[in-house]
Amino acid sequence: MFHRTAAAVLAGLLLTATAPAMAQTAPAAPAEAVGLRPAEVAEWIKSLGAETVGPVQNLSGQTWFDVTDGGLAWAVFFYACRWDTCEDVQFTADFAGEGLSEAKVSQWNRERRFLKAVWIPAAADRPARVQAQYDVVLLPGQGVGQLSEATAMWLDQLKGFAGFVGGRVQPRS
């Protein structure tokens, strides 16, 4: 009896698996949007009083805008973008000059958190430089205001880093 029942159940499962769906299920409701629009972030930074906030740029899959304020030039990059909304933000600044060394960058990274530095060796067409980076993961439904603490931390760390490495900040080119 068990074999006959098991065979019937198996046959029913096979028919169900191979038959076209009779009813369509409704698509799942979209999850709450995560992320921010780059233009919205640029306007927010302008509202904070930054000297210069450049236009949002898109090139080779990268989305960013440049900022100049208080003698420092930096950029805001956007990642995990879909349409006009991006889920992650990275603040970035490039440094060049005689005071830079790989040893100083390594020391900074050992002794500090949050702002991380990347040593970029010299190439035939450019001198060695350092890129400072600070990543921010965005939360759903929090709006641009969620960048307040991260931006304050970035600017504080950036000023400290500029003094520590002794290099001059480089505008993006």
Secondary structure, 3 states (H helix, E strand, C coil): CHHHHHHHHHHHHHHHHHCCCCCCCCCCCCCCCECECHHHHHHHHHHCCCCEECCCEEECCEEEEEEEECCEEEEEEEEEEECCEEEEEEEEEEEECCCCCHHHHHHHHHHCCCCEEEEECCECCECCEEEEEEEEECCECCCHHHHHHHHHHHHHHHHHHHHHHCCEEECCC
